[in-house]
Amino acid sequence: MGLLAPWYLAGLLALGLPVWLHLLRRRQSPPREFASLMLFEPHRESSVRQRRLRYLLLLALRCLLLAALALAFARPYREVAGVASAAGRLVVLALDDSFSMRQGDRMERARRDALAELARIGPDERVQVIAFSSTVRVLAEPARDHEQARAAIAALRPGEGRSSYAELARALRAIAQAHRGPVLAHVFTDLQRTAMPAAFRELALPDEVRLVLHPAATENVDNWTVEAVNVPSTVYAQRKLRVQATLVAFAEKPARKRVELVLDGRVIESRQIELSADERSSVEFVLPELAHGVHRGEVRIAPPDGFAEDDRRLFAIQRVDPRPALFLHEARDRRSWLYFSNALEASGLGAIRLEEATPERAPSIKPGQYAFVVLSDVAGLPGGLARDLRAYVESGGAAWIALGPASAARGELGLVGGPLESNGHDLPAFRTVGELDATHPCLEAQGRWEGVKFYRVIAADPGNARVLARLSDGTPLLWEQAMGAGRVLVFASTFDNIANDLPLHGVFVPFVERTAAYLAGLDEAPGSLVVDAVLPLRAAGARGVAAEVIGPGGERLLSLGEATASGSVTLRRAGFYEVRRAGGRNLVLAANPDARESDLRRASQDLLAAWGNSGGSAQAGALAQGERVRKGLWRVLLLVALAAALMESWVAGRYFSRPSEAT
Amino acid sequence: MLQRFLDPAVLASIARLDLVARTVVEGFIAGLHRSPDFGFSQEFAEYRAYTPGDDLRYVDWNVFARTERCYLKRYRGETNTALTVLLDASASMGFASHRVSKLDYARYLAASLFYLANRQRDAAGLIVFDDAVRDVVAPSSRYGQLSRLLHALEKASAGRRTDYARPFLHLLDHLHRRGIVAVISDFYAPPEQVLRTMAPVRFRGSELILFHVLDPEELRPGFDQPLLLVDAETRERMEVAPEYARREYRARIEGHIAQLRDLARQAGMDYFLVDTGRPLDEALREYLSVREGRM
């Protein structure tokens, strides 16, 4: 017998309460004068004794209720033979295959310990083998066939994901729920502290699960790693680039390391750097002017330390020409072009090269060559261009429509269809912006557009479109509408300073820059990701257009079916990936292991002990030997408390109820 | 409307006993909706020639005006009726489970009877007793008698134990003519003993009326837990269980009442149970109804 939370026994002090109350009640009954006792009989005193007995019964029940509650919270247990409780028990062997298990002989040791534990499991017990990192994978289903489990353990190799004990705990909870019986979980892991969740409650295990931790690493290992490389993924101009690398020392002593910048297999620059213990340092390199095309690079530490696999961080960079974007406006409207082009130029967005055109030039325009098309208050488009533009957007292109007097004269929205509800002349003075959807990429970090006045806004029904901004009277000002695989942004005013004074405000530049980047899809091209990241392959609804992903080993990651239907791909391994998205845009990106995996220091012993005790009153050592297990008694005590409460209510009810008076 | 003034709790708020008596009797009579001439001796009996020393208040001046002779109007009751109230002022009469104790209620009852008697010019007297005779007001119909009676009632307070023998011996010594003797008590004594003590009064031709005054708590005790009870007269202590009080005690008190009533009626006495929790006019109504039947 024992107690897991003996401090709750302090609750037994509450027993004094009913005792005190009963004594108080007795003291509260002073002698009472009565006219005459002539008609009372002394021998009826025996009835009072019965009453006293009932009082004692009531007192005993109340004390029993409180004592049972206090004891239940103290979580008493009794030890029973483990063999006796092994029947119906599921043994789960969980092996950590995260990136850090590549260090030294950690994986080998985990496999060896798991196989040894498997050999100790009785033939009647069912065994399940799982591997966990940031996700949990079942390697062998629950079965009494231990050979399958043995083969799964032997074949397990370390991956490049990040370990998460919260995910493991979640999986164990699910297993216990499905099994509906006792579960003994042996976990073979290097006990990394970075694998612990921020909140301990995420590690909580149900009472049915008993946890035994088998450390795969016994001592902390000094390690240095490249935590991050800051470099743009795409370069549009002929210029030198700065590459900034952040290095971390997970070590107790300072060290001097050589840091190298490698591009396309050639060491570009090498630096010697002093790394302090447990600190971050940054190193800056200068990349020479890049030739057009994709370049694979890395920043690495030399010479290799005790964990050589994390001594480098990959990055990909490509040099491309700026993509053209078309600004279509009426010949008389020069102001819009002036303000828009200057704003884009001022933003420094080199990825876009803006070209202007008027409808008169329309026959020679091919929309497909542009990153996006701006229709700035265009009265009308020639039939051929309107058709080409619609096809361009539906196949994944983007357009930005600004509405003004010319659009109002036409009376309809044009590209996306639908009538205009007003010509914008009915605004009495000016309106300001009432609502702004700051979560949309086009409007991020632009404040509330305070002070911007709109003198003329063309009212239109956005239908099911996502409205990004409304005026103070509720009139839609900016909305995004899906059109096939592409998207159309409608601005219900103009880019000049006649219908509004937006171009005269500072928010106009970021608004134009972010919207242009959004429409051109520049935000969708990250330079590098961490392993297990999910990369989107197509816009929502763009099915039927094939995508392709070639992994670090040159293998195709998508089957034919997945290539036309899958919306994303998970990058399971570190290395370079070549991606051709459904929109036809190609990119190369690098995947690196999560830098937190490089911190090889163990979690605190207290935390691990607390986790080991969070399950069914398990004590790791005893359970590992399978000698005796602890059986919790709190349920029994709660039942006793419940029974005492019911009895107390019944007895008290009988005692204190006043029978109806006969009149 | 006047009925509410007969509630014991309302009467207890009236400080002066004469006002209490007037409130009870006038309110009670007003509620009858009929002639108040019943009960004592309101009915005309005869004329008698005036002799020196007679009270001039009773001279019939109409007859004198017509005949120039003095005649006195005589009523039936004046010839043979005198009300004597024996008020038990023992310690047990001081018991009260509500605002009005049994002794208070007994005082109201006695005062009402005196007021009625005085209203009809009957002689009335009072003997207050516990284990001894503590106060005596001899029966009389003279002016100021009502005040003396009420004053004696005011003075009465709960005393010691009860002894019925002494007041009745005193009564027998001073009972010179037949009349009505009203005993107001809680009668905590064996009924045979009580009746044996009172029987000589009945043998002398007087009518005996027993007003058995009991508190509602004595009739229907409502304990919800065991209590240590102390006898108001003997100071004896006894622990009493609620079940006993609710069942067996009730049977015993009802048996006691029934025995007292039966023995009283067998002895030619009137018996009225008076519950101090109920309006005072109930006792009066019952009493006067019986008296009317006797006339």
Interface residues (C-beta under 8 A of the other chain):
Chain A: S29 P30 P31 R32 E33 F34 A35 S36 L37 M38 L39 F40 E41 P42 R44 E45 S47 V48 Q50 R51 R52 F656 R658 P659 E661 A662 T663
Chain B: S92 M93 F95 K102 D186 Y188 A189 D215 E218 R220 G222 D224 Q225 P226 L227 L228 L229 V230 D231 A232 E233 T234 E236 R237 M238 E239 V240 A241 P242 E243 Y244 R246 E248 Y249 R252 I253 H256
